């Protein structure tokens, strides 16, 4: 009689713990799915914006390169002259 009462109590406690575990697991799973979907969507949007902006960025850099090279090329004689004057003095 004591054994069957303890067995029934143990079964109820285990059933209650299992129900709590199932509820917590389901809630955590739902939260994880929501967070995962939100993070995935945000990252996809950011990478999409970056990916769509890259051609314009490359065009800007590519079109600016001749001016940069011209500036550097035109400044070279003055730089060399300055270096030579410092070397001679």
N, CA, C and O atoms as a Tinker XYZ file with bonds, in Angstrom:
   356  protein
     1  N      0.813000   -1.196000    0.000000    73     2
     2  CA     0.000000    0.000000    0.000000    64     1     3
     3  C      0.858000    1.263000    0.000000    63     2     4     5
     4  O      0.605000    2.198000   -0.758000    81     3
     5  N      1.879000    1.276000    0.862000    73     3     6
     6  CA     2.790000    2.418000    0.872000    64     5     7
     7  C      3.519000    2.500000   -0.471000    63     6     8     9
     8  O      3.708000    3.586000   -1.018000    81     7
     9  N      3.920000    1.356000   -0.988000    73     7    10
    10  CA     4.625000    1.324000   -2.264000    64     9    11
    11  C      3.756000    1.895000   -3.380000    63    10    12    13
    12  O      4.231000    2.703000   -4.178000    81    11
    13  N      2.501000    1.490000   -3.446000    73    11    14
    14  CA     1.636000    1.980000   -4.513000    64    13    15
    15  C      1.358000    3.471000   -4.346000    63    14    16    17
    16  O      1.232000    4.179000   -5.345000    81    15
    17  N      1.260000    3.960000   -3.132000    73    15    18
    18  CA     1.057000    5.389000   -2.903000    64    17    19
    19  C      2.291000    6.171000   -3.326000    63    18    20    21
    20  O      2.185000    7.213000   -3.973000    81    19
    21  N      3.467000    5.661000   -2.954000    73    19    22
    22  CA     4.709000    6.330000   -3.369000    64    21    23
    23  C      4.887000    6.274000   -4.884000    63    22    24    25
    24  O      5.340000    7.232000   -5.511000    81    23
    25  N      4.523000    5.142000   -5.446000    73    23    26
    26  CA     4.626000    4.994000   -6.905000    64    25    27
    27  C      3.698000    5.980000   -7.616000    63    26    28    29
    28  O      4.093000    6.589000   -8.609000    81    27
    29  N      2.476000    6.142000   -7.122000    73    27    30
    30  CA     1.529000    7.092000   -7.707000    64    29    31
    31  C      2.036000    8.524000   -7.560000    63    30    32    33
    32  O      1.938000    9.318000   -8.495000    81    31
    33  N      2.580000    8.855000   -6.382000    73    31    34
    34  CA     3.141000   10.182000   -6.161000    64    33    35
    35  C      4.319000   10.430000   -7.099000    63    34    36    37
    36  O      4.422000   11.501000   -7.697000    81    35
    37  N      5.188000    9.465000   -7.227000    73    35    38
    38  CA     6.336000    9.580000   -8.118000    64    37    39
    39  C      5.878000    9.778000   -9.573000    63    38    40    41
    40  O      6.442000   10.601000  -10.293000    81    39
    41  N      4.863000    9.030000   -9.999000    73    39    42
    42  CA     4.333000    9.175000  -11.355000    64    41    43
    43  C      3.771000   10.571000  -11.576000    63    42    44    45
    44  O      3.991000   11.163000  -12.632000    81    43
    45  N      3.047000   11.109000  -10.591000    73    43    46
    46  CA     2.480000   12.456000  -10.726000    64    45    47
    47  C      3.583000   13.509000  -10.796000    63    46    48    49
    48  O      3.518000   14.430000  -11.609000    81    47
    49  N      4.595000   13.368000   -9.939000    73    47    50
    50  CA     5.707000   14.323000   -9.944000    64    49    51
    51  C      6.449000   14.262000  -11.272000    63    50    52    53
    52  O      6.792000   15.295000  -11.848000    81    51
    53  N      6.691000   13.071000  -11.745000    73    51    54
    54  CA     7.389000   12.925000  -13.030000    64    53    55
    55  C      6.545000   13.486000  -14.173000    63    54    56    57
    56  O      7.072000   14.141000  -15.073000    81    55
    57  N      5.254000   13.235000  -14.138000    73    55    58
    58  CA     4.377000   13.775000  -15.177000    64    57    59
    59  C      4.359000   15.298000  -15.138000    63    58    60    61
    60  O      4.392000   15.950000  -16.181000    81    59
    61  N      4.307000   15.863000  -13.935000    73    59    62
    62  CA     4.315000   17.320000  -13.807000    64    61    63
    63  C      5.638000   17.903000  -14.296000    63    62    64    65
    64  O      5.655000   18.905000  -15.011000    81    63
    65  N      6.740000   17.275000  -13.911000    73    63    66
    66  CA     8.052000   17.750000  -14.373000    64    65    67
    67  C      8.185000   17.637000  -15.884000    63    66    68    69
    68  O      8.750000   18.521000  -16.528000    81    67
    69  N      7.671000   16.567000  -16.445000    73    67    70
    70  CA     7.720000   16.400000  -17.896000    64    69    71
    71  C      6.880000   17.457000  -18.595000    63    70    72    73
    72  O      7.287000   17.987000  -19.629000    81    71
    73  N      5.722000   17.767000  -18.045000    73    71    74
    74  CA     4.878000   18.812000  -18.629000    64    73    75
    75  C      5.560000   20.175000  -18.550000    63    74    76    77
    76  O      5.507000   20.964000  -19.494000    81    75
    77  N      6.205000   20.443000  -17.406000    73    75    78
    78  CA     6.938000   21.712000  -17.273000    64    77    79
    79  C      8.083000   21.764000  -18.276000    63    78    80    81
    80  O      8.284000   22.780000  -18.940000    81    79
    81  N      8.827000   20.683000  -18.386000    73    79    82
    82  CA     9.937000   20.631000  -19.339000    64    81    83
    83  C      9.442000   20.838000  -20.767000    63    82    84    85
    84  O     10.053000   21.583000  -21.533000    81    83
    85  N      8.341000   20.186000  -21.129000    73    83    86
    86  CA     7.789000   20.352000  -22.477000    64    85    87
    87  C      7.376000   21.797000  -22.727000    63    86    88    89
    88  O      7.611000   22.330000  -23.811000    81    87
    89  N      6.769000   22.429000  -21.742000    73    87    90
    90  CA     6.347000   23.825000  -21.893000    64    89    91
    91  C      7.544000   24.747000  -22.050000    63    90    92    93
    92  O      7.569000   25.604000  -22.933000    81    91
    93  N      8.536000   24.565000  -21.186000    73    91    94
    94  CA     9.742000   25.401000  -21.268000    64    93    95
    95  C     10.462000   25.165000  -22.588000    63    94    96    97
    96  O     10.907000   26.117000  -23.229000    81    95
    97  N     10.580000   23.920000  -22.997000    73    95    98
    98  CA    11.247000   23.600000  -24.256000    64    97    99
    99  C     10.515000   24.232000  -25.435000    63    98   100   101
   100  O     11.148000   24.803000  -26.323000    81    99
   101  N      9.211000   24.138000  -25.450000    73    99   102
   102  CA     8.432000   24.730000  -26.542000    64   101   103
   103  C      8.588000   26.251000  -26.562000    63   102   104   105
   104  O      8.729000   26.851000  -27.628000    81   103
   105  N      8.562000   26.864000  -25.394000    73   103   106
   106  CA     8.727000   28.317000  -25.326000    64   105   107
   107  C     10.114000   28.736000  -25.802000    63   106   108   109
   108  O     10.254000   29.678000  -26.582000    81   107
   109  N     11.139000   28.030000  -25.325000    73   107   110
   110  CA    12.503000   28.355000  -25.762000    64   109   111
   111  C     12.688000   28.126000  -27.258000    63   110   112   113
   112  O     13.375000   28.894000  -27.930000    81   111
   113  N     12.085000   27.090000  -27.763000    73   111   114
   114  CA    12.175000   26.809000  -29.193000    64   113   115
   115  C     11.516000   27.931000  -29.993000    63   114   116   117
   116  O     12.049000   28.359000  -31.016000    81   115
   117  N     10.369000   28.406000  -29.535000    73   115   118
   118  CA     9.683000   29.506000  -30.222000    64   117   119
   119  C     10.514000   30.785000  -30.165000    63   118   120   121
   120  O     10.622000   31.506000  -31.156000    81   119
   121  N     11.101000   31.061000  -29.001000    73   119   122
   122  CA    11.943000   32.254000  -28.873000    64   121   123
   123  C     13.160000   32.136000  -29.780000    63   122   124   125
   124  O     13.510000   33.097000  -30.466000    81   123
   125  N     13.800000   30.994000  -29.794000    73   123   126
   126  CA    14.966000   30.799000  -30.656000    64   125   127
   127  C     14.594000   30.971000  -32.129000    63   126   128   129
   128  O     15.320000   31.623000  -32.880000    81   127
   129  N     13.479000   30.395000  -32.540000    73   127   130
   130  CA    13.048000   30.544000  -33.931000    64   129   131
   131  C     12.797000   32.007000  -34.278000    63   130   132   133
   132  O     13.165000   32.467000  -35.359000    81   131
   133  N     12.172000   32.734000  -33.361000    73   131   134
   134  CA    11.890000   34.155000  -33.609000    64   133   135
   135  C     13.183000   34.953000  -33.712000    63   134   136   137
   136  O     13.359000   35.752000  -34.632000    81   135
   137  N     14.083000   34.730000  -32.763000    73   135   138
   138  CA    15.358000   35.467000  -32.774000    64   137   139
   139  C     16.167000   35.095000  -34.012000    63   138   140   141
   140  O     16.742000   35.968000  -34.664000    81   139
   141  N     16.214000   33.827000  -34.333000    73   139   142
   142  CA    16.968000   33.378000  -35.508000    64   141   143
   143  C     16.411000   34.014000  -36.778000    63   142   144   145
   144  O     17.171000   34.482000  -37.625000    81   143
   145  N     15.101000   34.029000  -36.908000    73   143   146
   146  CA    14.494000   34.624000  -38.097000    64   145   147
   147  C     14.778000   36.119000  -38.178000    63   146   148   149
   148  O     15.067000   36.644000  -39.253000    81   147
   149  N     14.696000   36.801000  -37.041000    73   147   150
   150  CA    14.952000   38.243000  -37.038000    64   149   151
   151  C     16.406000   38.549000  -37.381000    63   150   152   153
   152  O     16.689000   39.436000  -38.186000    81   151
   153  N     17.328000   37.805000  -36.765000    73   151   154
   154  CA    18.751000   38.042000  -37.044000    64   153   155
   155  C     19.079000   37.691000  -38.493000    63   154   156   157
   156  O     19.810000   38.419000  -39.164000    81   155
   157  N     18.543000   36.587000  -38.962000    73   155   158
   158  CA    18.796000   36.188000  -40.340000    64   157   159
   159  C     18.259000   37.229000  -41.320000    63   158   160   161
   160  O     18.934000   37.573000  -42.290000    81   159
   161  N     17.055000   37.729000  -41.075000    73   159   162
   162  CA    16.475000   38.743000  -41.957000    64   161   163
   163  C     17.282000   40.036000  -41.924000    63   162   164   165
   164  O     17.504000   40.663000  -42.960000    81   163
   165  N     17.721000   40.430000  -40.729000    73   163   166
   166  CA    18.515000   41.658000  -40.619000    64   165   167
   167  C     19.848000   41.518000  -41.341000    63   166   168   169
   168  O     20.253000   42.411000  -42.084000    81   167
   169  N     20.526000   40.402000  -41.123000    73   167   170
   170  CA    21.808000   40.191000  -41.801000    64   169   171
   171  C     21.643000   40.114000  -43.313000    63   170   172   173
   172  O     22.467000   40.634000  -44.065000    81   171
   173  N     20.587000   39.470000  -43.742000    73   171   174
   174  CA    20.337000   39.383000  -45.177000    64   173   175
   175  C     20.077000   40.765000  -45.774000    63   174   176   177
   176  O     20.543000   41.066000  -46.873000    81   175
   177  N     19.336000   41.603000  -45.052000    73   175   178
   178  CA    19.072000   42.966000  -45.530000    64   177   179
   179  C     20.356000   43.786000  -45.578000    63   178   180   181
   180  O     20.593000   44.517000  -46.541000    81   179
   181  N     21.190000   43.667000  -44.536000    73   179   182
   182  CA    22.449000   44.430000  -44.506000    64   181   183
   183  C     23.365000   43.979000  -45.633000    63   182   184   185
   184  O     23.920000   44.809000  -46.354000    81   183
   185  N     23.526000   42.677000  -45.789000    73   183   186
   186  CA    24.386000   42.190000  -46.867000    64   185   187
   187  C     23.818000   42.541000  -48.232000    63   186   188   189
   188  O     24.577000   42.789000  -49.169000    81   187
   189  N     22.504000   42.565000  -48.360000    73   187   190
   190  CA    21.896000   42.982000  -49.620000    64   189   191
   191  C     22.197000   44.427000  -49.935000    63   190   192   193
   192  O     22.493000   44.767000  -51.081000    81   191
   193  N     22.124000   45.290000  -48.920000    73   191   194
   194  CA    22.440000   46.706000  -49.149000    64   193   195
   195  C     23.907000   46.883000  -49.516000    63   194   196   197
   196  O     24.240000   47.635000  -50.432000    81   195
   197  N     24.784000   46.184000  -48.794000    73   195   198
   198  CA    26.219000   46.285000  -49.090000    64   197   199
   199  C     26.506000   45.768000  -50.495000    63   198   200   201
   200  O     27.257000   46.382000  -51.252000    81   199
   201  N     25.903000   44.640000  -50.832000    73   199   202
   202  CA    26.134000   44.047000  -52.145000    64   201   203
   203  C     25.629000   44.956000  -53.255000    63   202   204   205
   204  O     26.270000   45.067000  -54.300000    81   203
   205  N     24.495000   45.605000  -53.045000    73   203   206
   206  CA    23.964000   46.485000  -54.088000    64   205   207
   207  C     24.752000   47.788000  -54.178000    63   206   208   209
   208  O     24.742000   48.445000  -55.219000    81   207
   209  N     25.443000   48.173000  -53.086000    73   207   210
   210  CA    26.214000   49.414000  -53.102000    64   209   211
   211  C     27.618000   49.222000  -53.670000    63   210   212   213
   212  O     28.266000   50.201000  -54.041000    81   211
   213  N     28.098000   47.990000  -53.747000    73   211   214
   214  CA    29.473000   47.760000  -54.193000    64   213   215
   215  C     29.763000   48.258000  -55.614000    63   214   216   217
   216  O     30.807000   48.878000  -55.817000    81   215
   217  N     28.900000   48.023000  -56.606000    73   215   218
   218  CA    29.231000   48.532000  -57.941000    64   217   219
   219  C     29.414000   50.045000  -57.981000    63   218   220   221
   220  O     30.329000   50.540000  -58.639000    81   219
   221  N     28.549000   50.786000  -57.281000    73   219   222
   222  CA    28.700000   52.242000  -57.256000    64   221   223
   223  C     29.999000   52.645000  -56.567000    63   222   224   225
   224  O     30.676000   53.576000  -57.003000    81   223
   225  N     30.341000   51.947000  -55.501000    73   223   226
   226  CA    31.585000   52.239000  -54.804000    64   225   227
   227  C     32.788000   51.963000  -55.701000    63   226   228   229
   228  O     33.713000   52.772000  -55.770000    81   227
   229  N     32.776000   50.832000  -56.379000    73   227   230
   230  CA    33.877000   50.518000  -57.281000    64   229   231
   231  C     33.960000   51.515000  -58.433000    63   230   232   233
   232  O     35.058000   51.896000  -58.839000    81   231
   233  N     32.821000   51.939000  -58.961000    73   231   234
   234  CA    32.823000   52.943000  -60.028000    64   233   235
   235  C     33.417000   54.261000  -59.533000    63   234   236   237
   236  O     34.186000   54.907000  -60.246000    81   235
   237  N     33.063000   54.653000  -58.320000    73   235   238
   238  CA    33.592000   55.905000  -57.770000    64   237   239
   239  C     35.101000   55.819000  -57.588000    63   238   240   241
   240  O     35.829000   56.735000  -57.969000    81   239
   241  N     35.567000   54.731000  -57.012000    73   239   242
   242  CA    37.011000   54.572000  -56.803000    64   241   243
   243  C     37.730000   54.504000  -58.144000    63   242   244   245
   244  O     38.776000   55.127000  -58.324000    81   243
   245  N     37.173000   53.750000  -59.080000    73   243   246
   246  CA    37.814000   53.600000  -60.385000    64   245   247
   247  C     37.870000   54.928000  -61.135000    63   246   248   249
   248  O     38.865000   55.216000  -61.800000    81   247
   249  N     36.826000   55.734000  -61.038000    73   247   250
   250  CA    36.838000   57.019000  -61.727000    64   249   251
   251  C     37.740000   58.033000  -61.030000    63   250   252   253
   252  O     38.199000   58.982000  -61.665000    81   251
   253  N     38.003000   57.849000  -59.735000    73   251   254
   254  CA    38.874000   58.775000  -59.011000    64   253   255
   255  C     40.348000   58.430000  -59.174000    63   254   256   257
   256  O     41.206000   59.280000  -58.937000    81   255
   257  N     40.657000   57.213000  -59.569000    73   255   258
   258  CA    42.061000   56.809000  -59.663000    64   257   259
   259  C     42.895000   57.659000  -60.620000    63   258   260   261
   260  O     44.012000   58.027000  -60.255000    81   259
   261  N     42.421000   57.993000  -61.822000    73   259   262
   262  CA    43.263000   58.833000  -62.694000    64   261   263
   263  C     43.631000   60.173000  -62.060000    63   262   264   265
   264  O     44.766000   60.627000  -62.205000    81   263
   265  N     42.701000   60.807000  -61.366000    73   263   266
   266  CA    43.006000   62.083000  -60.719000    64   265   267
   267  C     44.036000   61.895000  -59.612000    63   266   268   269
   268  O     44.926000   62.728000  -59.441000    81   267
   269  N     43.918000   60.813000  -58.867000    73   267   270
   270  CA    44.896000   60.536000  -57.812000    64   269   271
   271  C     46.265000   60.294000  -58.424000    63   270   272   273
   272  O     47.265000   60.830000  -57.944000    81   271
   273  N     46.318000   59.490000  -59.481000    73   271   274
   274  CA    47.603000   59.226000  -60.127000    64   273   275
   275  C     48.190000   60.493000  -60.745000    63   274   276   277
   276  O     49.399000   60.711000  -60.667000    81   275
   277  N     47.363000   61.319000  -61.348000    73   275   278
   278  CA    47.863000   62.582000  -61.913000    64   277   279
   279  C     48.427000   63.484000  -60.831000    63   278   280   281
   280  O     49.469000   64.110000  -61.024000    81   279
   281  N     47.751000   63.555000  -59.702000    73   279   282
   282  CA    48.235000   64.394000  -58.599000    64   281   283
   283  C     49.575000   63.876000  -58.088000    63   282   284   285
   284  O     50.511000   64.651000  -57.890000    81   283
   285  N     49.663000   62.587000  -57.879000    73   283   286
   286  CA    50.915000   62.004000  -57.390000    64   285   287
   287  C     52.015000   62.189000  -58.433000    63   286   288   289
   288  O     53.139000   62.553000  -58.087000    81   287
   289  N     51.704000   61.943000  -59.693000    73   287   290
   290  CA    52.705000   62.053000  -60.765000    64   289   291
   291  C     53.191000   63.493000  -60.918000    63   290   292   293
   292  O     54.378000   63.723000  -61.147000    81   291
   293  N     52.292000   64.457000  -60.794000    73   291   294
   294  CA    52.716000   65.859000  -60.940000    64   293   295
   295  C     53.488000   66.333000  -59.706000    63   294   296   297
   296  O     54.269000   67.280000  -59.799000    81   295
   297  N     53.283000   65.692000  -58.556000    73   295   298
   298  CA    54.002000   66.105000  -57.350000    64   297   299
   299  C     55.380000   65.465000  -57.250000    63   298   300   301
   300  O     56.213000   65.929000  -56.470000    81   299
   301  N     55.637000   64.433000  -58.003000    73   299   302
   302  CA    56.913000   63.725000  -57.884000    64   301   303
   303  C     58.138000   64.600000  -58.162000    63   302   304   305
   304  O     59.102000   64.527000  -57.400000    81   303
   305  N     58.146000   65.420000  -59.212000    73   303   306
   306  CA    59.350000   66.240000  -59.423000    64   305   307
   307  C     59.658000   67.167000  -58.250000    63   306   308   309
   308  O     60.820000   67.330000  -57.877000    81   307
   309  N     58.638000   67.766000  -57.675000    73   307   310
   310  CA    58.879000   68.660000  -56.535000    64   309   311
   311  C     59.393000   67.860000  -55.334000    63   310   312   313
   312  O     60.252000   68.345000  -54.598000    81   311
   313  N     58.899000   66.684000  -55.135000    73   311   314
   314  CA    59.363000   65.845000  -54.021000    64   313   315
   315  C     60.815000   65.450000  -54.238000    63   314   316   317
   316  O     61.632000   65.535000  -53.322000    81   315
   317  N     61.130000   65.020000  -55.448000    73   315   318
   318  CA    62.514000   64.651000  -55.734000    64   317   319
   319  C     63.453000   65.842000  -55.611000    63   318   320   321
   320  O     64.567000   65.700000  -55.107000    81   319
   321  N     63.015000   67.021000  -56.068000    73   319   322
   322  CA    63.838000   68.208000  -55.962000    64   321   323
   323  C     64.093000   68.526000  -54.485000    63   322   324   325
   324  O     65.217000   68.847000  -54.101000    81   323
   325  N     63.058000   68.438000  -53.672000    73   323   326
   326  CA    63.218000   68.693000  -52.238000    64   325   327
   327  C     64.184000   67.695000  -51.604000    63   326   328   329
   328  O     65.029000   68.075000  -50.794000    81   327
   329  N     64.062000   66.431000  -51.970000    73   327   330
   330  CA    64.961000   65.403000  -51.426000    64   329   331
   331  C     66.388000   65.653000  -51.850000    63   330   332   333
   332  O     67.313000   65.501000  -51.052000    81   331
   333  N     66.574000   66.036000  -53.101000    73   331   334
   334  CA    67.940000   66.300000  -53.581000    64   333   335
   335  C     68.536000   67.501000  -52.863000    63   334   336   337
   336  O     69.713000   67.492000  -52.504000    81   335
   337  N     67.725000   68.537000  -52.653000    73   335   338
   338  CA    68.247000   69.729000  -51.953000    64   337   339
   339  C     68.619000   69.393000  -50.515000    63   338   340   341
   340  O     69.612000   69.906000  -49.999000    81   339
   341  N     67.849000   68.555000  -49.873000    73   339   342
   342  CA    68.170000   68.166000  -48.502000    64   341   343
   343  C     69.439000   67.308000  -48.484000    63   342   344   345
   344  O     70.247000   67.397000  -47.559000    81   343
   345  N     69.599000   66.488000  -49.507000    73   343   346
   346  CA    70.769000   65.623000  -49.584000    64   345   347
   347  C     72.035000   66.448000  -49.802000    63   346   348   349
   348  O     73.088000   66.125000  -49.252000    81   347
   349  N     71.938000   67.524000  -50.614000    73   347   350
   350  CA    73.101000   68.340000  -50.908000    64   349   351
   351  C     73.471000   69.266000  -49.774000    63   350   352   353
   352  O     74.630000   69.665000  -49.655000    81   351
   353  N     72.526000   69.610000  -48.952000    73   351   354
   354  CA    72.853000   70.563000  -47.870000    64   353   355
   355  C     73.293000   69.891000  -46.596000    63   354   356
   356  O     73.596000   70.568000  -45.613000    81   355
